[in-house]
Amino acid sequence: MTKPQNYINGKWVDGSLGKLDMLNPSYDTKAGEIARSGEKDIDSAVKAAREAFNGVWGKTDAANRGRMLYKVAKILEENVEELAELESKDTGKPMKQARTDATLIARYFEFYAGAADKFHGDTIPFSDDYTVYSQRVPLGVTGHIIPWNYPLQMTGRTLAPALAAGNATVFKPAEDACLAVVRAFELIHEAGFPPGAINLVTGLGTEAGGALANHPGIDHMAFTGSPEVGKIIMKNSADHIRPVLLELGGKSPQVVFKDADLDAAMPVIVNAIIQNAGQTCSAGSRLVIQEDIHDEVVEGLIKRFNKIKVGPADKDPDIGPIINKKQLERVESFVARAEKEGATILAQAEKPEGKGYFFPPTLMGKVNNDSFIAQNEVFGPVLTVIPFKDEADAIRIANDVEFGLIAAVWTKDNGRAHRVTNAINAGQVYVNGYGAGGGVELPFGGMKKSGFGREKGFEALYDVTAVKTIIINHG
């Protein structure tokens, strides 16, 4: 059983506002407890982080930071099964998906362990009378707020680069899914970080999250979540004149041309919308398909959707439940509105019995790209089919949303692949594939209302550091 406490300044302490119950969405039963925190807890964590940054952790060189992160990676790797079980119970994702997430948090720490002492500045040829060089320096105390859909992955994704660069951190996970994260921090503690280098504060977004987002002691704020909350984060950061990284979701197209390898494309298209019950910012939620093959592809998808197994996470089905009742009702409302606007349900998997928050994967046709369901993020396993005529039409439809996170192009024509990928406004564009099993090395982030800043890969280190230029006159 994980501790229902916060981790502040190297110690486990109670939340100032008591505790919160965690629910298992597969059965609508209590899964555990977490600390309920507010301004007092956040303030303690930020002060501890500042002391660490100004003290032992801030004086730790890059090589030793890397060694510390590598210790974390090995400890997490040794506990993958336990972390996966907690992640599955907490979020409702099937065990095979939870194991992937538990493996990836270790991979993030491993990757940035190796990157810590290989990220540096430049020597600038300015003048014979000067020696000029730049340094990449940590920003100080970084704040991190993540959503509930990939708690373990996102813990590694946001914390590891910040720590590798030398920042001290304050981390607040979503209140709907914390158990695996708390256990991960218990394991991270074993690596021996100096007190205050990493801090975990759990609780409600309106209490702990709001206090963190508005704390004047934070030097950089990273947030993944809804555009509505992202705007609040931005406004708070503007008040404190600090940089912010926002990943605010997407409405991602999979563009399928008539010359595509459909045998390769079909299983990927389905997996891209049912993975994690569609509760994925990069879900392939719009199938933009050439008219010539529309009927053939739809027929194949109907067969696949009808075979999808939905059920409790511990039964390891193809797809588990939605995270909670509120989110389930939101998904249901999207489909109901789409039907009223003229869309039709082409296929829908069978919904299991029980008290879990299940929504069966749903394939929808007769969808216009300007409709509500095509323009807004459902965050559930709902795939809309939108036909196109030619290449120009495909590009127009792919870009005709306010989001720009990820996209895919399916074609055997290399020239077309280059033209279309260059024309699509998204942070990541795949050709004949979708997603990359975590893609720790691949820079990730959005355009337009999907946000800005980049996570993953070396790009993440740029977001949590600043350039300092040293100019030496020796003339």
DOMIMAR-311063 format. One record per residue (C-alpha): residue number from 0; x, y, z; residue in three letters. Coordinates in steps of 0.05 Angstrom, whole numbers. Example, Ala and Ser with C-alpha at 12.3 -4.5 7.8 and 13.67 -1.06 7.14 Angstrom:
! residues 2
<0; <246; -90; 156>; 'ALA'>;
<1; <273; -21; 143>; 'SER'>;
***
This chain:
! residues 475
<0; <0; 0; 0>; 'MET'>;
<1; <28; 68; -20>; 'THR'>;
<2; <35; 124; 30>; 'LYS'>;
<3; <-24; 174; 31>; 'PRO'>;
<4; <27; 229; 42>; 'GLN'>;
<5; <67; 282; 5>; 'ASN'>;
<6; <142; 277; -7>; 'TYR'>;
<7; <174; 343; 13>; 'ILE'>;
<8; <247; 358; 29>; 'ASN'>;
<9; <264; 284; 29>; 'GLY'>;
<10; <210; 264; 79>; 'LYS'>;
<11; <139; 236; 76>; 'TRP'>;
<12; <90; 284; 109>; 'VAL'>;
<13; <15; 289; 115>; 'ASP'>;
<14; <-26; 336; 72>; 'GLY'>;
<15; <-51; 397; 108>; 'SER'>;
<16; <-123; 385; 84>; 'LEU'>;
<17; <-129; 312; 101>; 'GLY'>;
<18; <-137; 255; 50>; 'LYS'>;
<19; <-173; 238; -14>; 'LEU'>;
<20; <-201; 171; -36>; 'ASP'>;
<21; <-177; 141; -101>; 'MET'>;
<22; <-226; 101; -143>; 'LEU'>;
<23; <-215; 39; -187>; 'ASN'>;
<24; <-254; 57; -251>; 'PRO'>;
<25; <-261; -16; -271>; 'SER'>;
<26; <-307; -30; -212>; 'TYR'>;
<27; <-323; 38; -182>; 'ASP'>;
<28; <-291; 17; -116>; 'THR'>;
<29; <-240; 49; -71>; 'LYS'>;
<30; <-169; 37; -94>; 'ALA'>;
<31; <-131; 75; -40>; 'GLY'>;
<32; <-118; 143; -10>; 'GLU'>;
<33; <-74; 203; -25>; 'ILE'>;
<34; <-57; 266; 13>; 'ALA'>;
<35; <-102; 326; 3>; 'ARG'>;
<36; <-59; 388; -1>; 'SER'>;
<37; <-63; 463; -9>; 'GLY'>;
<38; <-23; 528; -8>; 'GLU'>;
<39; <15; 509; 56>; 'LYS'>;
<40; <41; 444; 27>; 'ASP'>;
<41; <59; 475; -39>; 'ILE'>;
<42; <96; 531; -4>; 'ASP'>;
<43; <136; 481; 37>; 'SER'>;
<44; <154; 442; -26>; 'ALA'>;
<45; <176; 504; -65>; 'VAL'>;
<46; <219; 528; -7>; 'LYS'>;
<47; <251; 460; -1>; 'ALA'>;
<48; <266; 459; -75>; 'ALA'>;
<49; <296; 529; -73>; 'ARG'>;
<50; <341; 509; -15>; 'GLU'>;
<51; <364; 447; -53>; 'ALA'>;
<52; <377; 487; -116>; 'PHE'>;
<53; <417; 539; -78>; 'ASN'>;
<54; <453; 484; -40>; 'GLY'>;
<55; <475; 412; -50>; 'VAL'>;
<56; <433; 395; -112>; 'TRP'>;
<57; <451; 460; -148>; 'GLY'>;
<58; <525; 445; -137>; 'LYS'>;
<59; <520; 374; -163>; 'THR'>;
<60; <557; 369; -229>; 'ASP'>;
<61; <525; 341; -292>; 'ALA'>;
<62; <561; 273; -290>; 'ALA'>;
<63; <537; 259; -219>; 'ASN'>;
<64; <466; 283; -237>; 'ARG'>;
<65; <468; 231; -292>; 'GLY'>;
<66; <491; 177; -245>; 'ARG'>;
<67; <434; 194; -198>; 'MET'>;
<68; <383; 189; -254>; 'LEU'>;
<69; <412; 123; -276>; 'TYR'>;
<70; <402; 96; -205>; 'LYS'>;
<71; <330; 116; -210>; 'VAL'>;
<72; <323; 81; -277>; 'ALA'>;
<73; <350; 16; -250>; 'LYS'>;
<74; <307; 18; -187>; 'ILE'>;
<75; <244; 32; -228>; 'LEU'>;
<76; <262; -22; -278>; 'GLU'>;
<77; <267; -73; -222>; 'GLU'>;
<78; <196; -56; -200>; 'ASN'>;
<79; <159; -53; -266>; 'VAL'>;
<80; <107; -105; -248>; 'GLU'>;
<81; <87; -72; -183>; 'GLU'>;
<82; <82; -4; -216>; 'LEU'>;
<83; <41; -32; -273>; 'ALA'>;
<84; <-9; -64; -226>; 'GLU'>;
<85; <-19; 2; -190>; 'LEU'>;
<86; <-25; 40; -256>; 'GLU'>;
<87; <-76; -10; -281>; 'SER'>;
<88; <-118; -6; -218>; 'LYS'>;
<89; <-113; 69; -215>; 'ASP'>;
<90; <-129; 87; -287>; 'THR'>;
<91; <-166; 26; -314>; 'GLY'>;
<92; <-117; 12; -369>; 'LYS'>;
<93; <-105; -62; -386>; 'PRO'>;
<94; <-42; -93; -355>; 'MET'>;
<95; <-6; -99; -422>; 'LYS'>;
<96; <-12; -23; -431>; 'GLN'>;
<97; <6; -10; -358>; 'ALA'>;
<98; <70; -51; -365>; 'ARG'>;
<99; <90; -8; -424>; 'THR'>;
<100; <80; 55; -382>; 'ASP'>;
<101; <119; 26; -323>; 'ALA'>;
<102; <176; 8; -370>; 'THR'>;
<103; <176; 77; -402>; 'LEU'>;
<104; <184; 116; -337>; 'ILE'>;
<105; <249; 78; -326>; 'ALA'>;
<106; <269; 91; -398>; 'ARG'>;
<107; <259; 166; -390>; 'TYR'>;
<108; <306; 168; -330>; 'PHE'>;
<109; <356; 124; -368>; 'GLU'>;
<110; <355; 169; -429>; 'PHE'>;
<111; <365; 233; -390>; 'TYR'>;
<112; <417; 201; -346>; 'ALA'>;
<113; <459; 193; -409>; 'GLY'>;
<114; <442; 263; -434>; 'ALA'>;
<115; <459; 301; -370>; 'ALA'>;
<116; <533; 311; -384>; 'ASP'>;
<117; <526; 316; -460>; 'LYS'>;
<118; <483; 378; -462>; 'PHE'>;
<119; <526; 440; -467>; 'HIS'>;
<120; <537; 508; -497>; 'GLY'>;
<121; <579; 534; -555>; 'ASP'>;
<122; <643; 572; -568>; 'THR'>;
<123; <627; 633; -611>; 'ILE'>;
<124; <678; 662; -660>; 'PRO'>;
<125; <669; 736; -645>; 'PHE'>;
<126; <736; 773; -647>; 'SER'>;
<127; <810; 761; -637>; 'ASP'>;
<128; <807; 805; -575>; 'ASP'>;
<129; <752; 764; -543>; 'TYR'>;
<130; <736; 694; -522>; 'THR'>;
<131; <661; 682; -522>; 'VAL'>;
<132; <624; 621; -501>; 'TYR'>;
<133; <554; 603; -479>; 'SER'>;
<134; <528; 557; -424>; 'GLN'>;
<135; <462; 522; -415>; 'ARG'>;
<136; <442; 535; -343>; 'VAL'>;
<137; <383; 508; -303>; 'PRO'>;
<138; <325; 556; -291>; 'LEU'>;
<139; <319; 540; -217>; 'GLY'>;
<140; <256; 511; -188>; 'VAL'>;
<141; <209; 479; -239>; 'THR'>;
<142; <136; 463; -227>; 'GLY'>;
<143; <102; 404; -261>; 'HIS'>;
<144; <27; 388; -266>; 'ILE'>;
<145; <6; 326; -304>; 'ILE'>;
<146; <-61; 294; -322>; 'PRO'>;
<147; <-89; 226; -304>; 'TRP'>;
<148; <-83; 188; -369>; 'ASN'>;
<149; <-9; 169; -367>; 'TYR'>;
<150; <15; 182; -296>; 'PRO'>;
<151; <78; 140; -298>; 'LEU'>;
<152; <100; 159; -367>; 'GLN'>;
<153; <89; 233; -355>; 'MET'>;
<154; <126; 231; -289>; 'THR'>;
<155; <188; 209; -325>; 'GLY'>;
<156; <175; 253; -385>; 'ARG'>;
<157; <172; 318; -346>; 'THR'>;
<158; <216; 305; -285>; 'LEU'>;
<159; <276; 269; -316>; 'ALA'>;
<160; <298; 326; -363>; 'PRO'>;
<161; <287; 379; -310>; 'ALA'>;
<162; <331; 341; -261>; 'LEU'>;
<163; <383; 323; -314>; 'ALA'>;
<164; <391; 398; -328>; 'ALA'>;
<165; <401; 413; -254>; 'GLY'>;
<166; <334; 441; -234>; 'ASN'>;
<167; <299; 426; -168>; 'ALA'>;
<168; <228; 403; -178>; 'THR'>;
<169; <157; 406; -149>; 'VAL'>;
<170; <110; 355; -179>; 'PHE'>;
<171; <34; 352; -175>; 'LYS'>;
<172; <-2; 293; -208>; 'PRO'>;
<173; <-76; 293; -224>; 'ALA'>;
<174; <-121; 273; -166>; 'GLU'>;
<175; <-155; 219; -207>; 'ASP'>;
<176; <-93; 176; -214>; 'ALA'>;
<177; <-37; 181; -163>; 'CYS'>;
<178; <-23; 113; -133>; 'LEU'>;
<179; <30; 90; -182>; 'ALA'>;
<180; <63; 159; -180>; 'VAL'>;
<181; <67; 158; -104>; 'VAL'>;
<182; <99; 89; -107>; 'ARG'>;
<183; <148; 113; -160>; 'ALA'>;
<184; <170; 169; -113>; 'PHE'>;
<185; <179; 119; -57>; 'GLU'>;
<186; <226; 82; -103>; 'LEU'>;
<187; <260; 145; -129>; 'ILE'>;
<188; <275; 163; -56>; 'HIS'>;
<189; <320; 102; -53>; 'GLU'>;
<190; <367; 133; -104>; 'ALA'>;
<191; <390; 183; -52>; 'GLY'>;
<192; <373; 251; -81>; 'PHE'>;
<193; <391; 310; -36>; 'PRO'>;
<194; <330; 333; 4>; 'PRO'>;
<195; <288; 381; -35>; 'GLY'>;
<196; <313; 363; -104>; 'ALA'>;
<197; <247; 327; -118>; 'ILE'>;
<198; <182; 341; -84>; 'ASN'>;
<199; <113; 309; -93>; 'LEU'>;
<200; <48; 343; -72>; 'VAL'>;
<201; <-19; 310; -86>; 'THR'>;
<202; <-89; 337; -81>; 'GLY'>;
<203; <-143; 372; -120>; 'LEU'>;
<204; <-127; 414; -180>; 'GLY'>;
<205; <-166; 473; -152>; 'THR'>;
<206; <-126; 470; -87>; 'GLU'>;
<207; <-56; 441; -95>; 'ALA'>;
<208; <-53; 452; -171>; 'GLY'>;
<209; <-76; 523; -167>; 'GLY'>;
<210; <-28; 539; -111>; 'ALA'>;
<211; <31; 511; -151>; 'LEU'>;
<212; <12; 547; -215>; 'ALA'>;
<213; <8; 613; -178>; 'ASN'>;
<214; <68; 606; -132>; 'HIS'>;
<215; <118; 663; -142>; 'PRO'>;
<216; <176; 617; -126>; 'GLY'>;
<217; <169; 575; -189>; 'ILE'>;
<218; <218; 592; -245>; 'ASP'>;
<219; <186; 548; -300>; 'HIS'>;
<220; <118; 516; -305>; 'MET'>;
<221; <103; 453; -345>; 'ALA'>;
<222; <30; 433; -355>; 'PHE'>;
<223; <-5; 379; -394>; 'THR'>;
<224; <-81; 381; -395>; 'GLY'>;
<225; <-140; 419; -424>; 'SER'>;
<226; <-136; 485; -462>; 'PRO'>;
<227; <-182; 517; -410>; 'GLU'>;
<228; <-134; 502; -353>; 'VAL'>;
<229; <-74; 517; -398>; 'GLY'>;
<230; <-99; 588; -406>; 'LYS'>;
<231; <-101; 597; -330>; 'ILE'>;
<232; <-30; 570; -325>; 'ILE'>;
<233; <-7; 619; -378>; 'MET'>;
<234; <-40; 678; -343>; 'LYS'>;
<235; <-9; 659; -276>; 'ASN'>;
<236; <59; 652; -309>; 'SER'>;
<237; <51; 719; -342>; 'ALA'>;
<238; <39; 751; -275>; 'ASP'>;
<239; <105; 722; -250>; 'HIS'>;
<240; <142; 732; -317>; 'ILE'>;
<241; <166; 660; -324>; 'ARG'>;
<242; <168; 611; -382>; 'PRO'>;
<243; <115; 558; -389>; 'VAL'>;
<244; <109; 493; -428>; 'LEU'>;
<245; <39; 473; -449>; 'LEU'>;
<246; <14; 409; -480>; 'GLU'>;
<247; <-60; 418; -490>; 'LEU'>;
<248; <-85; 359; -530>; 'GLY'>;
<249; <-103; 348; -603>; 'GLY'>;
<250; <-153; 327; -656>; 'LYS'>;
<251; <-104; 286; -696>; 'SER'>;
<252; <-117; 262; -767>; 'PRO'>;
<253; <-96; 198; -800>; 'GLN'>;
<254; <-96; 213; -875>; 'VAL'>;
<255; <-104; 150; -917>; 'VAL'>;
<256; <-93; 154; -992>; 'PHE'>;
<257; <-120; 103; -1041>; 'LYS'>;
<258; <-50; 73; -1053>; 'ASP'>;
<259; <-38; 59; -979>; 'ALA'>;
<260; <-22; -10; -953>; 'ASP'>;
<261; <-88; -22; -918>; 'LEU'>;
<262; <-66; -88; -886>; 'ASP'>;
<263; <-13; -49; -849>; 'ALA'>;
<264; <-56; 12; -836>; 'ALA'>;
<265; <-119; -19; -808>; 'MET'>;
<266; <-94; -47; -742>; 'PRO'>;
<267; <-54; 17; -729>; 'VAL'>;
<268; <-115; 61; -742>; 'ILE'>;
<269; <-156; 21; -693>; 'VAL'>;
<270; <-103; 19; -639>; 'ASN'>;
<271; <-91; 94; -645>; 'ALA'>;
<272; <-162; 107; -621>; 'ILE'>;
<273; <-173; 51; -570>; 'ILE'>;
<274; <-106; 56; -535>; 'GLN'>;
<275; <-119; 78; -463>; 'ASN'>;
<276; <-194; 80; -479>; 'ALA'>;
<277; <-181; 137; -527>; 'GLY'>;
<278; <-159; 181; -468>; 'GLN'>;
<279; <-96; 203; -504>; 'THR'>;
<280; <-77; 273; -526>; 'CYS'>;
<281; <-47; 243; -590>; 'SER'>;
<282; <-105; 196; -605>; 'ALA'>;
<283; <-117; 187; -679>; 'GLY'>;
<284; <-189; 210; -674>; 'SER'>;
<285; <-202; 234; -745>; 'ARG'>;
<286; <-196; 183; -802>; 'LEU'>;
<287; <-188; 226; -864>; 'VAL'>;
<288; <-195; 177; -921>; 'ILE'>;
<289; <-196; 182; -997>; 'GLN'>;
<290; <-265; 172; -1028>; 'GLU'>;
<291; <-240; 116; -1074>; 'ASP'>;
<292; <-228; 68; -1016>; 'ILE'>;
<293; <-278; 96; -965>; 'HIS'>;
<294; <-326; 37; -967>; 'ASP'>;
<295; <-272; -15; -966>; 'GLU'>;
<296; <-238; 15; -906>; 'VAL'>;
<297; <-303; 27; -868>; 'VAL'>;
<298; <-324; -46; -880>; 'GLU'>;
<299; <-257; -70; -852>; 'GLY'>;
<300; <-261; -24; -792>; 'LEU'>;
<301; <-332; -46; -775>; 'ILE'>;
<302; <-307; -118; -771>; 'LYS'>;
<303; <-250; -98; -726>; 'ARG'>;
<304; <-292; -53; -680>; 'PHE'>;
<305; <-342; -109; -670>; 'ASN'>;
<306; <-287; -155; -645>; 'LYS'>;
<307; <-256; -107; -593>; 'ILE'>;
<308; <-260; -134; -522>; 'LYS'>;
<309; <-280; -84; -469>; 'VAL'>;
<310; <-275; -100; -395>; 'GLY'>;
<311; <-242; -90; -327>; 'PRO'>;
<312; <-168; -75; -329>; 'ALA'>;
<313; <-149; -137; -288>; 'ASP'>;
<314; <-180; -181; -342>; 'LYS'>;
<315; <-129; -151; -392>; 'ASP'>;
<316; <-179; -135; -448>; 'PRO'>;
<317; <-166; -94; -510>; 'ASP'>;
<318; <-194; -33; -476>; 'ILE'>;
<319; <-212; -16; -404>; 'GLY'>;
<320; <-258; 37; -373>; 'PRO'>;
<321; <-261; 112; -377>; 'ILE'>;
<322; <-227; 144; -317>; 'ILE'>;
<323; <-289; 168; -280>; 'ASN'>;
<324; <-364; 181; -285>; 'LYS'>;
<325; <-356; 254; -306>; 'LYS'>;
<326; <-310; 236; -364>; 'GLN'>;
<327; <-356; 179; -385>; 'LEU'>;
<328; <-415; 226; -388>; 'GLU'>;
<329; <-374; 274; -429>; 'ARG'>;
<330; <-358; 221; -481>; 'VAL'>;
<331; <-430; 199; -484>; 'GLU'>;
<332; <-452; 271; -495>; 'SER'>;
<333; <-405; 279; -554>; 'PHE'>;
<334; <-434; 218; -590>; 'VAL'>;
<335; <-506; 239; -574>; 'ALA'>;
<336; <-494; 309; -602>; 'ARG'>;
<337; <-460; 281; -664>; 'ALA'>;
<338; <-521; 238; -678>; 'GLU'>;
<339; <-567; 297; -671>; 'LYS'>;
<340; <-524; 335; -721>; 'GLU'>;
<341; <-531; 279; -772>; 'GLY'>;
<342; <-473; 232; -758>; 'ALA'>;
<343; <-486; 157; -754>; 'THR'>;
<344; <-456; 101; -713>; 'ILE'>;
<345; <-425; 52; -762>; 'LEU'>;
<346; <-400; 4; -710>; 'ALA'>;
<347; <-396; -2; -634>; 'GLN'>;
<348; <-362; -55; -592>; 'ALA'>;
<349; <-402; -92; -539>; 'GLU'>;
<350; <-407; -58; -472>; 'LYS'>;
<351; <-393; -105; -412>; 'PRO'>;
<352; <-437; -113; -351>; 'GLU'>;
<353; <-415; -84; -285>; 'GLY'>;
<354; <-406; -18; -248>; 'LYS'>;
<355; <-344; 4; -284>; 'GLY'>;
<356; <-343; 67; -327>; 'TYR'>;
<357; <-343; 32; -394>; 'PHE'>;
<358; <-354; 64; -462>; 'PHE'>;
<359; <-350; 17; -522>; 'PRO'>;
<360; <-304; 38; -580>; 'PRO'>;
<361; <-348; 73; -631>; 'THR'>;
<362; <-339; 86; -706>; 'LEU'>;
<363; <-378; 144; -734>; 'MET'>;
<364; <-394; 163; -806>; 'GLY'>;
<365; <-428; 220; -843>; 'LYS'>;
<366; <-385; 268; -803>; 'VAL'>;
<367; <-369; 337; -830>; 'ASN'>;
<368; <-302; 365; -811>; 'ASN'>;
<369; <-334; 429; -785>; 'ASP'>;
<370; <-380; 390; -737>; 'SER'>;
<371; <-371; 394; -662>; 'PHE'>;
<372; <-344; 323; -655>; 'ILE'>;
<373; <-293; 333; -711>; 'ALA'>;
<374; <-268; 398; -682>; 'GLN'>;
<375; <-265; 382; -608>; 'ASN'>;
<376; <-226; 331; -567>; 'GLU'>;
<377; <-272; 275; -543>; 'VAL'>;
<378; <-218; 241; -501>; 'PHE'>;
<379; <-253; 174; -510>; 'GLY'>;
<380; <-252; 116; -560>; 'PRO'>;
<381; <-292; 150; -615>; 'VAL'>;
<382; <-265; 150; -687>; 'LEU'>;
<383; <-297; 195; -739>; 'THR'>;
<384; <-292; 180; -814>; 'VAL'>;
<385; <-284; 240; -860>; 'ILE'>;
<386; <-275; 229; -936>; 'PRO'>;
<387; <-232; 271; -982>; 'PHE'>;
<388; <-224; 278; -1057>; 'LYS'>;
<389; <-152; 293; -1072>; 'ASP'>;
<390; <-86; 314; -1041>; 'GLU'>;
<391; <-104; 387; -1033>; 'ALA'>;
<392; <-170; 368; -1001>; 'ASP'>;
<393; <-135; 321; -953>; 'ALA'>;
<394; <-87; 375; -930>; 'ILE'>;
<395; <-143; 424; -921>; 'ARG'>;
<396; <-184; 377; -877>; 'ILE'>;
<397; <-123; 355; -837>; 'ALA'>;
<398; <-106; 427; -819>; 'ASN'>;
<399; <-177; 452; -811>; 'ASP'>;
<400; <-178; 446; -735>; 'VAL'>;
<401; <-152; 490; -679>; 'GLU'>;
<402; <-104; 436; -655>; 'PHE'>;
<403; <-38; 412; -684>; 'GLY'>;
<404; <-6; 358; -642>; 'LEU'>;
<405; <5; 295; -684>; 'ILE'>;
<406; <-16; 267; -752>; 'ALA'>;
<407; <-4; 208; -798>; 'ALA'>;
<408; <-1; 200; -874>; 'VAL'>;
<409; <-11; 132; -906>; 'TRP'>;
<410; <14; 126; -977>; 'THR'>;
<411; <64; 87; -1020>; 'LYS'>;
<412; <81; 150; -1059>; 'ASP'>;
<413; <145; 180; -1029>; 'ASN'>;
<414; <135; 247; -1064>; 'GLY'>;
<415; <65; 253; -1037>; 'ARG'>;
<416; <89; 232; -968>; 'ALA'>;
<417; <139; 290; -967>; 'HIS'>;
<418; <90; 341; -995>; 'ARG'>;
<419; <34; 324; -947>; 'VAL'>;
<420; <77; 318; -884>; 'THR'>;
<421; <109; 386; -900>; 'ASN'>;
<422; <40; 417; -908>; 'ALA'>;
<423; <8; 389; -845>; 'ILE'>;
<424; <13; 435; -784>; 'ASN'>;
<425; <29; 388; -727>; 'ALA'>;
<426; <86; 376; -679>; 'GLY'>;
<427; <96; 304; -702>; 'GLN'>;
<428; <76; 274; -769>; 'VAL'>;
<429; <84; 200; -783>; 'TYR'>;
<430; <87; 165; -851>; 'VAL'>;
<431; <58; 95; -854>; 'ASN'>;
<432; <55; 90; -779>; 'GLY'>;
<433; <27; 124; -718>; 'TYR'>;
<434; <59; 134; -650>; 'GLY'>;
<435; <126; 104; -631>; 'ALA'>;
<436; <118; 63; -568>; 'GLY'>;
<437; <133; 122; -523>; 'GLY'>;
<438; <185; 154; -568>; 'GLY'>;
<439; <228; 178; -511>; 'VAL'>;
<440; <280; 204; -560>; 'GLU'>;
<441; <231; 240; -606>; 'LEU'>;
<442; <215; 314; -591>; 'PRO'>;
<443; <140; 320; -576>; 'PHE'>;
<444; <95; 380; -571>; 'GLY'>;
<445; <41; 419; -607>; 'GLY'>;
<446; <25; 475; -654>; 'MET'>;
<447; <-35; 522; -652>; 'LYS'>;
<448; <-80; 507; -592>; 'LYS'>;
<449; <-44; 442; -577>; 'SER'>;
<450; <6; 486; -540>; 'GLY'>;
<451; <80; 502; -546>; 'PHE'>;
<452; <147; 478; -520>; 'GLY'>;
<453; <176; 409; -531>; 'ARG'>;
<454; <183; 348; -487>; 'GLU'>;
<455; <223; 285; -500>; 'LYS'>;
<456; <291; 280; -534>; 'GLY'>;
<457; <345; 333; -525>; 'PHE'>;
<458; <294; 387; -542>; 'GLU'>;
<459; <264; 379; -472>; 'ALA'>;
<460; <330; 402; -441>; 'LEU'>;
<461; <325; 469; -479>; 'TYR'>;
<462; <258; 483; -447>; 'ASP'>;
<463; <283; 477; -376>; 'VAL'>;
<464; <348; 515; -385>; 'THR'>;
<465; <370; 585; -405>; 'ALA'>;
<466; <430; 609; -446>; 'VAL'>;
<467; <484; 648; -409>; 'LYS'>;
<468; <536; 681; -454>; 'THR'>;
<469; <606; 694; -426>; 'ILE'>;
<470; <647; 749; -461>; 'ILE'>;
<471; <720; 754; -441>; 'ILE'>;
<472; <761; 814; -465>; 'ASN'>;
<473; <834; 794; -467>; 'HIS'>;
<474; <857; 844; -521>; 'GLY'>;
***
